[in-house]
Amino acid sequence: MLLESELEGIISRQRELEMGKALGQPRALDFNDSLLDSHVLDISGVRRCGKSTVMRQRMLGGDAPWFYVNFESPLLTQFEMRDTLRLDSLIAKSGACRLFFDEIDQFRGWENYVRQKLDEGFHLCISGSNASLLEGELGTKLTGRHISKELFPFSYAEYLAFCGGRPGPETTSAYIRDGGFPRFLQTREEVVLQELFDDIVYRDVIVHNHIRDTAALRELAAWLVENPACRFTASKLLKPLGVAGTSTLTQWCDWLEKAYLFFFVPVFSDSAKARLLNPRKVYCVDTGLEWAVSSRRIPNDGARFENLVYLALRRTARDISYFDADGDCDFIVRRRHAVTAAVQACIRLTDESRDREIEGLLKAMDACSLPVGTIVTESQRDILDFGSRRIEILPFWQWTQTGA
């Protein structure tokens, strides 16, 4: 239990620190602020991608008084539900009508507290580093009363705005190498990304989910980060990792994905069983992180470029799969249950790869009744007509400007 004076000192210091920081790179969340009269804004995303910066921009960008708490502070590790009575007292003294709770899932029972403050008429913005932020009880308590926004490391456009530079092959190549984590782009020290990877694996996966076999989980994360765009099944990793059952590895992958460290893409199929039994493809949340952490140090430009294209798609779509039926297509995108795009990622089309990439894309287009397909490259562009079907070959920098 915390004394009110102790809690007040911690929160006052956090407020001072926030007010002394720069506003940082603007990040658009794209929603109507008037909804906060009746809805909670919840921001989730990988650790250190800029969630606290977005909160700061919203806090300092308005005129109404605000109240901020970062529950990830080591000084608040003992914070519990009964301490909310003292927190309520401090909020009342502040006169704030806007509440900002950073990394709120660090204390038990926060779901009830958020609902209570919403019912009391406060505007609330909460954040967490896990996609399960609104699963379970809070999902029930706030059904229809929350606005969920995911935040990722900088997009290509945000990268250009942050680092300077013009859209083109050169900055595309730099973006593949650097990724989009703001702190790394400021320092250019790979240790920043290496320590971040370790923090995510330990704090957001091992500790968050009470995993006992920490060595095997770390080995799994290391294998995944070294094999971007690779197809894999849990059963093939059982023996190398020394894990007893596929259900354990499947659960670990789910937790790694909820921590936004990796994404696992299923095969395109209307059959749930087929999606479950077929290999999945793995992608890392950031190509810079992937390069800094991997022990191989063997460039795999094609795989990293495919990872980059996936991340561009994932920022606007959740339902992404790969096509594998007498031909391969990297990405099939669904929005609102309708297939909207078929995309190949090929860093450079060569005489060897050209026919294979085109054939796989055409078969995916036929299967999905799409008149247009896209091949994303680093610098090449063209338009190919096949009767009623058309393939657009676009460089990454141009493709991202089309709203991909």
C-alpha positions as CSV (number, residue, x, y, z in Angstrom):
1,M,0.0,0.0,0.0
2,L,1.2,3.5,-0.9
3,L,0.7,6.6,1.2
4,E,-1.0,9.4,-0.5
5,S,2.0,11.6,0.0
6,E,4.2,9.0,-1.7
7,L,1.9,8.6,-4.6
8,E,1.6,12.3,-5.0
9,G,5.4,12.7,-5.1
10,I,5.8,9.9,-7.8
11,I,3.0,11.4,-10.0
12,S,4.3,14.9,-9.6
13,R,7.7,13.9,-10.7
14,Q,6.3,12.0,-13.7
15,R,4.4,15.1,-14.7
16,E,7.5,17.3,-14.5
17,L,9.4,14.9,-16.7
18,E,6.7,14.7,-19.3
19,M,6.4,18.5,-19.5
20,G,10.2,18.8,-20.0
21,K,10.3,16.4,-23.0
22,A,10.0,17.4,-26.6
23,L,6.7,16.7,-28.4
24,G,8.5,14.5,-30.9
25,Q,7.4,13.3,-34.3
26,P,3.6,13.8,-34.9
27,R,1.7,10.6,-35.1
28,A,-1.8,10.6,-36.5
29,L,-4.4,8.3,-34.9
30,D,-7.2,9.2,-37.3
31,F,-10.4,9.4,-35.2
32,N,-12.9,12.0,-34.0
33,D,-11.9,13.4,-30.6
34,S,-15.6,14.0,-29.8
35,L,-15.9,10.3,-29.3
36,L,-13.9,10.6,-26.1
37,D,-17.0,12.0,-24.4
38,S,-18.2,8.4,-24.2
39,H,-15.3,6.2,-25.2
40,V,-11.9,5.2,-23.9
41,L,-9.0,5.7,-26.3
42,D,-6.7,2.7,-25.9
43,I,-3.3,2.6,-27.7
44,S,-1.4,-0.6,-28.0
45,G,1.9,-1.4,-29.7
46,V,5.3,-2.8,-29.3
47,R,7.5,-1.3,-26.5
48,R,9.3,1.9,-27.4
49,C,7.4,2.6,-30.6
50,G,6.1,6.0,-29.4
51,K,3.0,5.3,-27.4
52,S,4.1,7.6,-24.5
53,T,5.0,10.3,-27.1
54,V,1.5,10.2,-28.6
55,M,0.1,10.6,-25.1
56,R,2.4,13.5,-24.4
57,Q,1.3,15.2,-27.7
58,R,-2.4,14.7,-26.7
59,M,-1.8,16.0,-23.1
60,L,0.1,19.1,-24.1
61,G,-1.9,19.8,-27.2
62,G,-5.1,20.6,-25.5
63,D,-6.2,23.3,-23.1
64,A,-8.2,21.2,-20.6
65,P,-6.2,20.1,-17.5
66,W,-4.7,16.6,-17.5
67,F,-3.5,14.0,-15.1
68,Y,-0.8,11.5,-16.1
69,V,0.4,8.2,-14.5
70,N,3.0,5.8,-15.9
71,F,2.3,2.5,-14.1
72,E,5.5,1.0,-15.5
73,S,7.6,3.0,-13.0
74,P,9.6,0.8,-10.6
75,L,8.1,3.0,-7.8
76,L,4.6,1.8,-8.6
77,T,5.3,-2.0,-8.7
78,Q,3.3,-2.4,-5.5
79,F,0.3,-0.3,-6.8
80,E,-2.9,-2.2,-6.3
81,M,-6.7,-1.6,-6.4
82,R,-7.0,-0.2,-2.9
83,D,-4.5,2.5,-3.9
84,T,-7.0,3.9,-6.4
85,L,-8.8,5.6,-3.5
86,R,-5.6,7.7,-3.0
87,L,-5.3,8.1,-6.8
88,D,-8.9,9.4,-6.9
89,S,-8.1,12.0,-4.2
90,L,-5.1,13.3,-6.2
91,I,-7.2,13.4,-9.4
92,A,-9.9,15.4,-7.6
93,K,-7.3,17.9,-6.2
94,S,-5.8,18.4,-9.7
95,G,-9.1,19.4,-11.2
96,A,-8.2,17.4,-14.3
97,C,-10.9,16.1,-16.6
98,R,-8.5,14.2,-18.9
99,L,-6.8,11.1,-17.6
100,F,-3.7,9.5,-19.2
101,F,-2.7,6.1,-17.9
102,D,0.5,4.7,-19.5
103,E,1.2,1.0,-19.4
104,I,-1.9,0.6,-17.3
105,D,-2.0,-3.2,-17.4
106,Q,0.9,-3.3,-14.9
107,F,-1.6,-3.4,-12.0
108,R,-4.4,-5.9,-11.4
109,G,-8.0,-4.7,-11.5
110,W,-7.3,-1.7,-13.8
111,E,-10.2,-2.8,-16.0
112,N,-12.7,-2.0,-13.2
113,Y,-11.0,1.3,-12.5
114,V,-11.0,2.5,-16.1
115,R,-14.8,1.7,-16.4
116,Q,-15.4,3.6,-13.2
117,K,-13.6,6.8,-14.4
118,L,-15.4,6.6,-17.7
119,D,-18.7,6.4,-16.0
120,E,-17.7,9.4,-13.9
121,G,-17.4,11.5,-17.0
122,F,-13.6,11.6,-17.5
123,H,-11.9,11.5,-20.9
124,L,-9.5,8.6,-20.8
125,C,-6.5,7.6,-22.8
126,I,-4.7,4.3,-21.9
127,S,-1.8,2.4,-23.3
128,G,-0.2,-1.0,-23.1
129,S,2.5,-3.1,-24.8
130,N,0.3,-6.1,-25.4
131,A,-2.4,-6.8,-27.9
132,S,-4.4,-8.5,-25.1
133,L,-5.1,-5.0,-23.6
134,L,-8.8,-5.3,-24.3
135,E,-9.2,-9.0,-24.1
136,G,-11.0,-10.7,-21.2
137,E,-12.8,-8.6,-18.6
138,L,-12.1,-5.2,-20.1
139,G,-13.4,-6.3,-23.4
140,T,-16.7,-7.1,-21.7
141,K,-16.8,-4.0,-19.5
142,L,-16.1,-1.6,-22.4
143,T,-18.0,-3.3,-25.2
144,G,-18.8,-0.6,-27.7
145,R,-17.2,2.1,-25.5
146,H,-13.6,2.0,-26.6
147,I,-11.5,3.2,-29.6
148,S,-8.6,0.9,-30.2
149,K,-5.5,2.1,-32.1
150,E,-2.3,0.2,-32.8
151,L,1.0,2.0,-33.0
152,F,4.0,0.7,-34.8
153,P,7.6,1.9,-35.3
154,F,7.8,4.7,-37.9
155,S,6.3,4.1,-41.3
156,Y,8.3,5.0,-44.4
157,A,6.7,8.4,-44.6
158,E,7.3,9.0,-40.8
159,Y,10.9,7.8,-41.3
160,L,11.5,10.4,-44.0
161,A,9.9,13.1,-41.9
162,F,12.1,12.2,-38.9
163,C,15.4,11.6,-40.7
164,G,15.0,13.9,-43.7
165,G,15.3,12.7,-47.2
166,R,13.2,12.2,-50.3
167,P,11.2,9.2,-51.4
168,G,13.3,6.9,-53.6
169,P,15.4,3.8,-53.8
170,E,18.2,5.2,-51.7
171,T,15.9,6.0,-48.7
172,T,14.1,2.8,-49.2
173,S,17.4,0.9,-48.8
174,A,18.2,3.0,-45.7
175,Y,14.8,2.3,-44.2
176,I,15.2,-1.4,-44.6
177,R,18.5,-1.2,-42.8
178,D,17.4,1.3,-40.0
179,G,13.9,0.3,-39.3
180,G,11.6,2.8,-37.5
181,F,12.3,2.8,-33.8
182,P,12.7,6.4,-32.8
183,R,15.4,6.0,-30.2
184,F,17.7,4.0,-32.5
185,L,17.2,6.6,-35.2
186,Q,18.4,9.3,-32.7
187,T,21.4,7.4,-31.4
188,R,22.4,5.0,-34.2
189,E,23.6,2.6,-31.5
190,E,22.6,-1.0,-32.2
191,V,22.8,-1.8,-28.5
192,V,19.5,0.2,-28.2
193,L,17.7,-2.3,-30.4
194,Q,19.4,-5.4,-28.8
195,E,18.4,-4.3,-25.3
196,L,14.9,-3.5,-26.5
197,F,14.6,-7.0,-28.0
198,D,15.7,-8.5,-24.7
199,D,13.2,-6.3,-22.8
200,I,10.3,-7.3,-24.9
201,V,11.1,-11.0,-24.7
202,Y,11.6,-10.9,-20.9
203,R,9.2,-8.3,-19.6
204,D,6.3,-8.5,-22.1
205,V,6.4,-12.3,-22.8
206,I,8.3,-14.2,-20.1
207,V,7.2,-12.2,-17.0
208,H,3.8,-11.2,-18.4
209,N,2.8,-14.8,-19.0
210,H,4.7,-16.5,-16.2
211,I,6.9,-18.7,-18.5
212,R,9.2,-21.0,-16.6
213,D,11.3,-22.4,-19.5
214,T,12.9,-19.1,-20.2
215,A,15.9,-20.6,-22.1
216,A,13.7,-22.3,-24.7
217,L,11.5,-19.2,-25.1
218,R,14.6,-17.1,-25.8
219,E,15.9,-19.7,-28.3
220,L,12.5,-19.6,-30.1
221,A,12.6,-15.8,-30.3
222,A,16.2,-15.9,-31.6
223,W,15.3,-18.5,-34.3
224,L,12.3,-16.4,-35.4
225,V,14.3,-13.1,-35.7
226,E,16.9,-14.8,-37.8
227,N,14.3,-16.3,-40.2
228,P,12.1,-13.5,-41.5
229,A,9.5,-14.5,-44.2
230,C,10.2,-18.2,-43.4
231,R,7.5,-20.8,-43.3
232,F,7.5,-22.9,-40.2
233,T,5.4,-25.3,-38.1
234,A,5.7,-25.7,-34.3
235,S,6.3,-29.4,-34.7
236,K,9.6,-28.9,-36.6
237,L,11.0,-26.8,-33.7
238,L,10.1,-29.2,-30.9
239,K,13.3,-31.2,-30.9
240,P,15.8,-28.3,-31.5
241,L,14.2,-26.4,-28.6
242,G,13.6,-29.4,-26.3
243,V,10.0,-28.5,-25.8
244,A,7.5,-31.4,-25.0
245,G,4.5,-30.4,-27.0
246,T,3.4,-28.3,-30.0
247,S,0.7,-26.7,-27.9
248,T,3.4,-25.0,-25.8
249,L,5.2,-23.6,-28.8
250,T,1.9,-22.5,-30.4
251,Q,1.0,-20.6,-27.1
252,W,4.5,-19.0,-27.0
253,C,4.1,-17.8,-30.6
254,D,0.7,-16.3,-29.7
255,W,2.3,-14.5,-26.7
256,L,5.2,-13.2,-28.9
257,E,2.6,-11.9,-31.4
258,K,0.5,-10.2,-28.6
259,A,3.7,-8.4,-27.5
260,Y,3.9,-7.1,-31.1
261,L,7.4,-8.6,-31.6
262,F,6.5,-11.1,-34.4
263,F,3.5,-11.6,-36.7
264,F,2.5,-15.0,-38.0
265,V,0.7,-15.2,-41.3
266,P,-1.5,-18.2,-42.3
267,V,-2.1,-19.7,-45.6
268,F,-5.0,-18.3,-47.6
269,S,-8.0,-20.6,-47.2
270,D,-11.6,-20.5,-46.3
271,S,-11.0,-23.6,-44.2
272,A,-10.0,-22.9,-40.5
273,K,-8.5,-26.3,-40.4
274,A,-6.3,-25.6,-43.4
275,R,-5.1,-22.3,-41.9
276,L,-4.3,-24.1,-38.6
277,L,-2.5,-27.1,-40.1
278,N,-0.4,-25.4,-42.8
279,P,2.9,-23.7,-42.1
280,R,2.8,-20.0,-41.1
281,K,5.2,-17.3,-42.3
282,V,6.9,-15.2,-39.6
283,Y,7.7,-11.5,-39.8
284,C,9.4,-9.2,-37.3
285,V,7.9,-5.9,-36.1
286,D,10.9,-3.9,-37.4
287,T,13.6,-4.7,-40.0
288,G,16.2,-2.6,-38.1
289,L,15.5,-4.6,-34.9
290,E,15.8,-7.8,-37.0
291,W,19.2,-6.9,-38.3
292,A,20.6,-5.7,-35.0
293,V,19.6,-8.8,-33.1
294,S,20.3,-11.5,-35.6
295,S,23.6,-13.4,-35.0
296,R,23.9,-14.6,-38.6
297,R,24.9,-11.2,-40.1
298,I,24.3,-12.8,-43.5
299,P,22.3,-10.3,-45.6
300,N,19.0,-11.7,-46.9
301,D,17.8,-8.6,-48.7
302,G,14.8,-10.5,-50.3
303,A,13.4,-11.7,-47.0
304,R,14.0,-8.4,-45.2
305,F,12.3,-6.5,-48.1
306,E,9.3,-8.9,-47.9
307,N,9.2,-8.2,-44.2
308,L,9.1,-4.5,-44.9
309,V,6.2,-4.9,-47.4
310,Y,4.3,-6.9,-44.8
311,L,4.7,-4.2,-42.2
312,A,3.4,-1.6,-44.6
313,L,0.3,-3.8,-45.2
314,R,-0.1,-4.6,-41.5
315,R,-0.4,-1.0,-40.5
316,T,-3.8,-0.8,-42.2
317,A,-5.0,-4.4,-42.3
318,R,-5.1,-7.3,-39.9
319,D,-6.4,-10.0,-42.1
320,I,-3.3,-11.0,-44.2
321,S,-2.4,-14.4,-45.6
322,Y,-0.2,-16.0,-48.2
323,F,-1.3,-17.9,-51.3
324,D,0.0,-21.4,-52.0
325,A,-2.0,-23.2,-54.7
326,D,0.0,-24.2,-57.7
327,G,1.8,-20.9,-57.4
328,D,3.0,-18.6,-54.6
329,C,1.9,-15.1,-53.8
330,D,3.3,-13.4,-50.7
331,F,0.2,-11.5,-49.5
332,I,-3.6,-11.7,-49.9
333,V,-5.3,-8.9,-48.0
334,R,-8.8,-8.9,-46.7
335,R,-10.7,-6.0,-45.4
336,R,-14.2,-6.4,-44.0
337,H,-14.1,-10.1,-45.1
338,A,-13.5,-9.1,-48.8
339,V,-10.3,-9.7,-50.6
340,T,-8.9,-6.3,-51.7
341,A,-5.4,-7.0,-52.8
342,A,-2.8,-9.5,-54.0
343,V,0.8,-8.4,-53.5
344,Q,4.2,-9.9,-54.4
345,A,7.3,-8.5,-52.7
346,C,10.4,-8.8,-54.8
347,I,13.3,-6.5,-54.1
348,R,14.4,-6.8,-57.7
349,L,12.9,-8.7,-60.6
350,T,15.5,-10.7,-62.5
351,D,15.3,-13.0,-65.5
352,E,15.2,-15.9,-63.0
353,S,12.5,-14.5,-60.8
354,R,10.3,-12.6,-63.2
355,D,8.2,-15.4,-64.6
356,R,7.8,-17.1,-61.2
357,E,6.6,-13.9,-59.5
358,I,4.1,-13.1,-62.3
359,E,2.7,-16.6,-62.5
360,G,2.1,-16.9,-58.8
361,L,0.5,-13.5,-58.7
362,L,-1.8,-14.2,-61.6
363,K,-3.0,-17.5,-60.0
364,A,-3.8,-15.6,-56.8
365,M,-5.7,-13.0,-58.7
366,D,-7.7,-15.6,-60.5
367,A,-8.5,-17.4,-57.2
368,C,-9.6,-14.2,-55.6
369,S,-11.3,-12.7,-58.7
370,L,-9.1,-9.6,-58.6
371,P,-8.5,-7.7,-61.9
372,V,-5.4,-6.0,-60.6
373,G,-2.3,-7.3,-58.7
374,T,0.8,-5.6,-57.5
375,I,4.5,-6.5,-57.4
376,V,6.4,-4.2,-55.0
377,T,10.1,-3.8,-55.8
378,E,12.9,-1.6,-54.6
379,S,13.2,0.5,-57.7
380,Q,11.6,-1.1,-60.7
381,R,8.2,-0.1,-62.3
382,D,6.1,-1.3,-65.1
383,I,2.5,-2.2,-66.1
384,L,1.7,-5.6,-67.6
385,D,-1.6,-6.4,-69.2
386,F,-2.9,-10.0,-69.5
387,G,-6.3,-9.6,-71.1
388,S,-8.7,-8.4,-68.5
389,R,-6.0,-8.7,-65.8
390,R,-3.3,-6.1,-65.0
391,I,-0.1,-6.3,-62.9
392,E,1.4,-3.1,-61.6
393,I,5.1,-3.2,-60.8
394,L,5.8,-0.4,-58.4
395,P,8.9,0.7,-56.3
396,F,8.2,0.6,-52.6
397,W,8.5,4.3,-52.1
398,Q,5.7,4.9,-54.7
399,W,3.6,2.0,-53.6
400,T,3.4,3.3,-50.0
401,Q,2.1,6.7,-51.3
402,T,-0.9,4.9,-52.9
403,G,-2.2,4.1,-49.5
404,A,-0.9,0.5,-49.1
